[in-house]
């Protein structure tokens, strides 16, 4: 392998018409940064004139006409050093039309100074969890260029799936200010864990329009839909997906009673309550599953003696009858869900203790209104764990970037990082 081909291979340059000056490799400081300066020429015998189409058969057709100097092209870093290729492009003269033209290369597009390899690196960097400013620093281009690259990629995020997943998860997340609705709607394929699609509104009329793009035959193939208690989702799922079993995610079922119990406890945390410090500091024990409470006695600064976790909880819940009734209801519900005992769950919500707090009564009413969907969550092994994991990733992407102004850019980054579209 010649020295020229060796350097081209090292720089990942595929154009063999470029010849590197091996004796002109140097370093230079540009705008406070050290650059590796690589110099070379681009020359070849053109097949025809791009201006008049004259075929180059001899020196009477097209001749070489000097060089266009100082074409500075940004290339990817070499050994983590910023690199610049100064390319002298061959100029040609067509004797047929007397026009001149310049040699072209697949290394960089016409009228551009950033190499295609650098653009490829930018797309690969955008697939990682980092801000656009970090990508700019890694690739030695401006943030504006990153922004333009994202704008070009926006069209790839318009996913047009021919088929719907047979098992879906629905949820929403806070996107950007320029979305159609306050919340964006996300669909994941429960079987693969991949994001199926994201819409900029969770309003019923927008989702109805979106899902009706698929034929009734295709919608009838959907077997399971897992969602939360949002009425709009439940109504839409029942209306459009006639054969689908609709389940309310078990996490959201438990969250409702968790919040109800915690609200009841917080309501008792008043300064004039002698048990204020106990209820405030030991809240984790109250919401913990009673079967996981330890019976081993340890010294507690709140009780000034050795006491077990079970004894502490028993003491606290017995300070108020509403708290005790709410706590017992909470424990019954979370254990019935854990053991998948729907009969027990239904009995608890239909025959509650009259002393439970107002907040818990509201939760039980919500359960009774959606009992058919809750029953499906006991029968079928489907939950929103996959979609909640994706939502967590989305929050992470947003936090790392310190927020997004453009919805299209935000969604593009999500799909890139999730590898739903290729850079």
C-alpha positions in Angstrom: 0.0 0.0 0.0 1.4 3.4 -1.0 1.8 6.2 1.6 -1.0 8.2 0.0 -3.5 5.3 0.2 -2.4 4.5 3.7 -3.2 8.1 4.9 -6.5 8.1 3.0 -7.4 4.8 4.7 -6.4 6.2 8.1 -8.6 9.3 7.5 -11.5 7.1 6.2 -11.4 9.0 2.8 -12.7 6.8 0.0 -11.9 9.1 -2.9 -8.7 7.9 -4.5 -8.4 11.1 -6.6 -7.2 12.9 -3.5 -3.4 13.0 -3.1 -2.0 14.0 0.3 1.2 16.0 0.7 3.1 13.8 3.2 5.7 16.4 3.7 3.2 19.2 4.7 1.6 17.6 7.8 1.7 20.3 10.5 -0.1 21.7 13.5 -1.6 25.2 13.8 -3.5 27.2 16.4 -6.9 28.4 15.1 -9.2 30.4 17.4 -7.4 29.1 20.4 -7.5 25.5 19.5 -4.7 23.2 18.1 -5.5 21.7 14.7 -3.8 19.0 12.7 -3.4 20.5 9.2 -3.4 18.0 6.4 -2.9 19.3 2.8 -3.6 17.7 -0.5 -4.9 18.0 -4.0 -7.9 16.7 -5.8 -7.4 16.0 -9.5 -8.6 13.5 -12.2 -9.5 13.4 -15.9 -13.2 14.3 -16.2 -15.4 12.2 -18.4 -17.5 15.1 -19.7 -18.2 18.8 -19.2 -21.1 19.5 -16.7 -21.9 22.8 -18.5 -22.4 21.6 -22.1 -22.1 17.9 -21.9 -19.0 17.7 -24.2 -17.4 14.2 -23.9 -13.7 14.4 -22.9 -11.9 12.3 -25.5 -8.6 14.3 -26.0 -6.8 17.5 -25.0 -8.9 19.3 -27.6 -12.0 18.9 -25.4 -11.2 19.5 -21.7 -7.9 20.5 -20.2 -6.6 21.1 -16.7 -6.7 24.9 -15.8 -4.8 25.4 -12.5 -6.2 24.9 -9.0 -8.7 26.4 -6.7 -6.7 26.9 -3.5 -7.5 26.8 0.2 -10.7 24.7 0.3 -10.7 24.2 4.1 -12.7 21.0 4.9 -13.5 19.9 8.5 -12.9 16.2 9.0 -13.4 14.0 12.1 -10.8 14.2 14.8 -7.5 12.3 14.4 -6.3 10.7 17.7 -8.7 13.1 19.5 -7.1 16.1 17.8 -9.2 18.6 15.8 -8.3 18.2 12.1 -8.6 20.3 9.0 -8.0 19.2 5.4 -6.8 22.0 3.0 -7.7 20.6 -0.4 -6.5 22.2 -3.6 -9.2 21.3 -6.2 -8.3 21.0 -9.8 -9.9 23.5 -12.2 -10.9 22.4 -15.7 -11.5 24.4 -18.9 -13.9 23.1 -21.6 -12.7 24.2 -25.0 -16.1 23.5 -26.5 -18.0 26.1 -24.4 -15.1 28.0 -22.8 -16.5 27.4 -19.3 -14.5 26.4 -16.3 -15.6 23.9 -13.6 -14.0 22.5 -10.5 -13.3 18.9 -9.6 -15.9 17.3 -7.3 -15.4 14.7 -4.5 -17.7 12.4 -2.4 -15.7 13.6 0.6 -17.7 16.9 0.8 -20.8 18.2 -0.9 -20.7 21.1 -3.3 -20.4 24.6 -1.6 -19.8 23.0 1.8 -16.8 23.0 4.1 -17.9 20.2 6.5 -17.1 16.7 5.3 -19.7 14.0 4.9 -17.8 11.9 7.4 -18.2 14.7 9.9 -21.9 14.8 9.2 -22.1 11.0 9.7 -20.3 11.4 13.0 -22.8 14.1 14.0 -25.7 11.7 13.4 -24.0 8.9 15.4 -23.4 11.3 18.3 -27.1 12.4 18.2 -28.0 8.8 18.9 -26.3 9.1 22.4 -27.8 10.7 25.5 -26.1 14.0 25.4 -26.9 17.7 24.6 -26.6 19.2 21.2 -23.9 21.5 22.7 -21.9 18.4 23.7 -22.3 17.0 20.1 -21.1 20.4 18.8 -17.9 20.3 20.9 -17.2 16.6 20.0 -17.5 17.2 16.3 -16.0 20.7 16.1 -19.0 22.3 14.4 -21.4 25.0 15.5 -24.6 24.4 17.4 -26.4 26.0 14.5 -25.1 23.3 12.1 -26.3 20.6 14.6 -29.7 22.4 14.6 -29.8 22.3 10.8 -28.9 18.7 10.7 -31.8 17.9 13.1 -34.2 19.9 10.9 -33.2 17.8 7.9 -33.8 14.6 9.9 -37.3 15.7 11.1 -39.0 14.1 8.1 -37.7 10.7 9.1 -39.6 10.8 12.3 -43.0 10.7 10.6 -43.5 7.0 11.1 -46.1 5.3 8.8 -46.6 1.8 10.0 -48.8 -0.4 7.9 -49.8 -2.6 10.9 -50.7 -1.9 14.5 -49.1 -3.9 17.4 -51.4 -6.6 18.7 -50.5 -5.6 22.2 -50.2 -1.9 23.0 -49.4 0.5 25.9 -50.7 4.0 25.9 -49.5 6.9 28.0 -48.6 10.6 27.8 -45.6 12.8 28.7 -44.9 16.5 28.8 -43.3 17.5 25.5 -42.7 21.1 24.4 -44.6 24.3 24.3 -45.3 24.2 20.6 -47.3 20.9 20.8 -50.9 20.9 19.7 -52.0 19.6 23.2 -50.5 20.1 26.6 -49.3 16.5 26.6 -47.9 14.3 23.9 -49.3 10.8 23.3 -47.0 7.8 23.2 -47.7 4.2 22.0 -45.3 1.3 22.6 -45.4 -2.2 21.4 -45.7 -4.3 24.5 -44.2 -7.4 22.8 -40.9 -5.7 21.6 -40.7 -2.8 24.0 -40.1 -0.4 21.1 -41.8 3.0 20.7 -44.5 2.5 18.0 -45.4 6.2 17.5 -45.7 9.6 19.2 -48.4 12.1 18.6 -48.4 15.8 19.6 -51.8 15.6 21.2 -53.7 13.3 23.5 -57.1 14.8 22.8 -59.8 12.3 21.9 -60.6 13.9 18.5 -56.9 13.9 17.4 -56.4 10.3 18.5 -59.6 9.2 16.9 -58.4 10.7 13.6 -55.0 9.0 14.0 -56.3 5.5 14.7 -58.9 5.7 12.0 -56.1 5.8 9.4 -56.0 2.0 10.0 -58.8 -0.1 8.7 -61.4 -1.7 11.0 -60.0 -5.1 10.0 -56.5 -4.0 11.2 -57.9 -2.5 14.4 -59.8 -5.7 15.2 -56.5 -7.6 15.3 -55.4 -5.7 18.4 -55.7 -8.1 21.4 -54.6 -6.0 24.4 -54.4 -2.3 25.4 -52.9 -1.3 28.7 -53.4 2.3 29.9 -54.1 4.4 33.0 -57.4 5.8 34.4 -57.6 8.6 31.8 -61.2 8.5 30.6 -60.4 9.6 27.1 -58.1 6.6 26.5 -60.6 4.1 27.9 -63.5 5.5 25.9 -61.4 5.5 22.7 -60.1 2.0 23.2 -63.5 0.6 23.7 -64.9 2.5 20.7 -62.2 1.7 18.1 -60.8 -1.6 19.2 -63.8 -4.0 19.5 -61.8 -7.2 20.1 -59.1 -5.7 22.5 -59.0 -6.5 26.2 -58.5 -3.2 27.9 -56.5 -3.3 31.1 -55.6 -0.5 33.6 -52.0 -0.8 34.6 -51.5 -2.3 38.1 -49.0 0.4 39.0 -51.6 3.1 38.5 -54.1 1.1 40.5 -51.7 0.9 43.5 -50.7 4.6 43.1 -54.3 5.7 43.7 -54.5 4.0 47.1 -50.9 5.0 48.0 -51.8 8.7 47.4 -55.0 8.3 49.4 -53.2 6.8 52.4 -50.4 9.3 52.3 -52.9 12.2 52.0 -54.7 10.9 55.1 -51.4 10.8 57.0 -50.3 14.3 55.9 -53.7 15.6 57.1 -52.8 14.5 60.6 -49.3 16.1 60.5 -50.2 19.2 62.5 -47.9 20.9 65.0 -50.5 20.5 67.8 -50.6 16.7 67.2 -48.4 15.0 69.8 -47.5 12.3 67.3 -46.5 14.9 64.6 -42.8 13.8 64.4 -43.7 10.1 64.3 -46.2 10.5 61.5 -43.8 12.9 59.6 -40.6 10.9 59.9 -41.8 7.3 59.8 -44.1 7.7 56.8 -42.2 5.0 54.8 -43.3 2.4 57.3 -46.9 3.3 56.9 -46.9 2.8 53.1 -44.8 -0.3 53.3 -46.4 -3.7 52.8 -47.4 -5.0 56.3 -45.9 -8.4 55.4 -42.5 -6.8 54.9 -42.4 -5.0 58.3 -39.7 -6.3 60.6 -40.5 -7.7 64.0 -36.9 -7.3 65.2 -36.7 -4.6 67.9 -34.3 -1.7 67.6 -33.9 1.5 69.5 -36.0 4.4 68.1 -35.4 8.0 69.0 -39.1 8.8 68.4 -40.3 6.2 71.0 -37.2 6.4 73.3 -37.0 2.6 73.5 -36.4 -0.5 71.6 -39.4 -1.2 69.3 -40.1 -3.2 66.1 -41.4 -1.7 62.9 -44.8 -3.5 63.3 -45.2 -2.1 66.8 -44.4 1.4 65.5 -47.0 1.2 62.7 -49.6 -0.3 65.0 -49.1 2.6 67.4 -49.4 5.3 64.7 -52.4 3.9 62.9 -54.3 3.6 66.2 -53.9 7.3 66.9 -56.8 8.0 64.4 -59.7 5.8 63.4 -59.8 7.2 59.8 -56.1 6.5 59.4 -56.5 3.0 60.7 -59.4 2.2 58.4 -57.6 3.7 55.4 -54.4 1.8 56.2 -56.3 -1.6 56.5 -58.0 -0.8 53.1 -54.7 0.1 51.5 -53.0 -3.1 52.7 -55.9 -5.3 51.6 -55.8 -3.8 48.1 -52.0 -4.0 47.5 -51.9 -7.6 48.8 -54.9 -8.6 46.7 -53.1 -7.2 43.6 -49.8 -8.8 44.6 -51.6 -12.2 44.9 -53.8 -11.6 41.9 -56.9 -12.2 44.1 -59.6 -10.3 42.3 -62.4 -11.7 44.5 -60.7 -10.2 47.6 -60.1 -6.9 45.7 -63.8 -6.7 44.7 -65.0 -7.5 48.2 -62.8 -4.7 49.7 -64.0 -2.0 47.3 -67.7 -3.0 47.5 -67.8 -3.4 51.3 -65.4 -0.7 52.7 -65.0 0.3 56.3 -67.2 3.4 56.8 -64.4 5.2 58.7 -62.0 5.4 55.7 -60.9 8.9 54.7 -62.7 10.9 52.0 -59.8 10.5 49.7 -59.9 6.8 49.9 -63.7 6.8 49.3 -63.0 8.7 46.0 -60.5 6.1 45.0 -62.9 3.2 45.7 -65.5 5.0 43.6 -63.0 5.2 40.7 -62.3 1.5 41.1 -65.9 0.6 40.9 -66.5 2.7 37.8 -63.6 0.9 36.0 -64.0 -2.5 37.5 -64.2 -4.4 34.2 -60.8 -2.9 33.1 -59.2 -3.6 36.5 -60.4 -7.2 36.3 -58.4 -7.6 33.0 -55.3 -6.5 34.8 -55.7 -9.4 37.2 -56.3 -11.9 34.3 -53.8 -10.8 31.7 -50.1 -10.4 32.2 -49.7 -7.0 30.6 -48.6 -3.7 32.3 -47.2 -0.3 31.5 -43.7 -1.1 32.7 -42.3 -0.8 29.1 -43.9 2.5 28.4 -42.9 4.0 31.8 -39.3 3.0 31.1 -39.5 4.9 27.8 -41.1 7.9 29.6 -38.2 7.9 32.0 -35.7 7.9 29.1 -37.6 10.8 27.5 -37.4 12.8 30.7 -33.7 12.0 30.9 -33.2 13.2 27.2 -35.1 16.4 28.0 -33.1 17.0 31.3 -29.7 16.5 29.7 -30.5 19.0 26.9 -31.9 21.5 29.4 -35.2 21.4 27.6 -36.3 21.6 24.0 -38.1 24.5 22.2 -39.0 22.5 19.0 -41.3 19.5 19.3 -40.0 18.0 16.0 -36.3 18.1 17.2 -37.3 16.6 20.6 -39.2 13.7 19.0 -36.3 13.2 16.5 -33.8 12.8 19.3 -36.1 10.3 21.1 -36.4 8.1 17.9 -32.6 8.4 17.3 -31.6 7.4 20.8 -34.2 4.5 20.7 -32.8 3.5 17.3 -36.3 3.7 15.7 -34.7 5.7 12.8 -31.2 5.5 11.6 -28.8 8.5 11.7 
